[in-house]
Amino acid sequence: MDAATIEALGDALFDALRQRRTLAPLTSRHADITVDDAYRISLRFLARRQAAGERVIGKKIGVTSKPVQDMLGVFQPDFGFLTDAMQYADGATVSLSQSGLVQPRAEGEMAFMLKTDLQGPGVTRDDVLAATAWVAPCFEIVDSRIDDWKIKIQDTVADNASCGVFVVGTQHTDPRTLDLAAASMQMWKNGAPAGSGVGAAVQGHPAEAVAWLANTLGAFGIPFKAGELILSGSLAPLVPAVAGDRFTMQIEGLGGCSIAFSA
């Protein structure tokens, strides 16, 4: 895909974010689009956000668990970038209109805060745990700028891995003090059960997913940096969110967090 098309598609995604609208799937308009093309589009999308004043504070892994892969029909992980504009305080009420969200869905997952740099290739689960200052429960609110979530892997990659906003719980835990793979999560929507899962749902262990991303980014020459947050992927199927909804969750040994939505 030529540079002009890459830039045009990245700009179209940025405009869709700012205007709270969706686009026809990129894969329906460009049948020859590759995953590498999609990553280049995502970097253009990110560059537009940075030019508008946003600052990168971490990375996210998407489509890591089988329930999410089955739900979306996308069967390999992807990644995106987190910016300061995406982060809200634990317990925040997020305005859909002000945040730019158009068709949000809630994911319950674990966030890793890095204390040292990591760069692939060759990063292992143990390397990730050694480089992590703490882990915490996290709600990632994914959102798609693609019509009706009709995505293939190239669509979600180009769209910054369908990232919307996120909150991280205030309890911070040393990941070496518990078995993250066995830790169970319970999630509630407006007080009713809305999903459950365990850490092993994410590629067998959340730190395995983080290692995968460190190695994948290493191929692009992109490091993990100390002080960055890494979101490791949903432990359960995504749950749609609308104005008036409130989500809470608890992860065994890690505590909980919550997020609510207004118009």
N, C-alpha and C positions, 0 to 999 in steps of 0.2 A: 504494500500500500504506500503511495507516494506521500511525501511530507505535507503537501497542501491538504490532502484528504484527512490525514491524521490531525492536523491543526483544526480543520473545520469541524470534525466530529468532537474533539475535545472542547471546542468553543460551544458547540451545540449543547453538550451536557452541562457545561457551566451555566449557560443561559437558562436551561431547563430548571436547574437548581434555584437560580435567582428568581425565576418567574413561577415557580411551583407548578410545573407542568411535566408531562411525560412525552417521550418520543417513541416512534415506531422502532422495533428492535433493529439494532445496527446490522445484525446478521441477516435480516430480511431485505436490507437495502444493499448490502455488500457481501455477497455470498462467499467471496474469497478471503474474507477477513480472518487473520490468524490470531492466536493467543498473543504472539509477540506484537502484532499490530495493536491489539487491545491494550497491552501494557504501555505502549507508546502514547496511545490516546489518553490513558489514565494519567500519565505524566503531564500531558498538555493541560488536562482538566485541573490537576493539582497546581500547575504553574499559574493558571488563572486565579485560583483561590489565594495563592501566596501573593500574587500581585495586588489582590484586593485587601491584603493585610493579615491573612491567616498565617499561623506558624505551625510547622509540623512538630508534634509532641510524641509521636509513636506510630505503630503499625498495627494492622489487624489481619487476622486470618479468617477466611470465610469458607463455608461449605466443607467443613471438616468432619462432620458426623453423618452417619448413614440416614438418620431421620430427616435431616435438612437436605441431603442430596436427593433422597426420594421425593421430598416435597417439591423441590425446585426442578428436578430433572437435570441436575448438574452434578457430575460424578468425579470431580477432582477439586482440590482446594484452590483458593485464589488468595490474593492479598490486596490490601489497600492502605492508605495513609490516614492517620488521625491528626486533626488539627485542633488548636485551642478553641476554635469556634464550635466544635462538635461536643465539647465536654460540658456537662452540667453537674451541679452538686448533687450528691446523694439526697433523695427525697424531693428533688425539684419538680415543679409543674412546668412542663414544656409546652409553649404555645406552638401549635402546628403551623400557623401562618407565619410567625416570626422566625421559626427555625427552618422553614423551607420544606418541611416534611409533607409528602403527598400521599403515600400509601405505606405507612410504617408498619413494621412487625417487630415484636419484642423477642430478644434472645437472652437467655440466662447463661452466663459463662464465667470464666475466671480471667482476671487481668494480672499480668506479671509486670512488676516494676524492676527495671534493670539497674544494677549498681556498678557494673563494668561493661565495657564494649564487648560485642560478639560479632564475628564475621565469618561466614562460610566461605568455602566448603568445609566439611568435616566436623561441624558442630553436632554434639550429641545431647541426649536428654540430660546427662549428668553435667555437661557444660552449661546448659541452660539453668539448671538448679543452682549451680555454683555462682552464676552471674546474676542471680535474682535476689534483690533486697527483700521483697515481700510479694505475696499474692493476695488478692482480694476478690470478693464477688463483684460481678459487673452485669449491668443491663446494657447490651448494645441494641439500639433501635435501628434496625436495618431499613433501608428505603430504596426504592428503585425508580430511577428516572426513565425506565422503560415501560411502555404501556402494559398494564395488567400483569406485571411480573412475568411477561413472556420472554424469559431470558435463556440464552445458551451461555456457555462458559465465557465466550468472547464478550457478550453483552455486559455481564456482571463485572468482568475484569476491567473493561473500559470505564465503567461507572463506579470506579473506586471501590470495587468489591461490594457494591450496594450499601455503603456505609451511610448512616444518617447522623445520629447523635449517640452519646453514651453517658452513663454514670458509673462511678466506682464506689464501692462501700468503704466506710471509714475504718473498719477493722482490718489491720494489716498483719499477715501471718508469715513467718518464715516457712518456705515450702518444704524444707528438709525436716520439719517437725511432724508431718502427717503424710499419709498416702493419698496423693491427689487423685490417683486413678480410682480409688475406692470411695472418695468423697461424694456423697449424694446431694442432689439439689432438688428442692421443691419450689414451685412457682405458683403464684396466685394472681388472678385477674379479678378485680373488684370483689375480693374476698373468696372467690371460688377457685378450686384447684385448676391450674392451667398448664401443667406440664411437670415432668420430673425426669431426672437423668443422673448419671454418674460421670466422674471425670474420664473414665475409660471410654466413654462414647466419642471422645475427641482423639482419634488416631491411637487409641489404646492408652494414652496418657497425655494430659494437656501440654506437658513439656516437650513431648514428641512433636506436637504441632508447631510449637515455637521453634524447635530445632529445624523442622522442615522449612519454615519461613526464613530463618537465618541462612540456611544453605541456598534456598531459592534466590534470595536477595543478593547473596554473595556472588552468584553468577552474573548479576547486573552491576556488580561493584558497589552495592549499597550495604553499609554496615548497620547493625543495631548499635545504639549509643547509650552509654550510661545516662540514666534519668529518663529514658523513654518507657512508655507504657506499651505493652504488647497484649492485645486481646486474642485469646487462644481458640475461640470458636464455640458455637452453641452446644449445650449439653442435651437439648431437647428440641422438638419441632418449634418453628416460629409461630408466634401468636399475633394476629392482627390487632392493631390499636387504633382507637378513634378518640375524639374529644370526649372528656368525661371519664375515661378509663384510668385506673390506678393499678400498677403492678408491684408486687412485692416478691421477694425470694429469700431463701435461706440455703446456704451450702454448709454441709456438715463440717465443723472445724474452722470455717472461714467467716461465719457471720452472715449478714444479709445486706440488702439494699432495696431501694424503691424508686419508682418514677411514676409521675402522673402526667396527664395531657389535658390541655384546654384548646379551644378554638384559636 
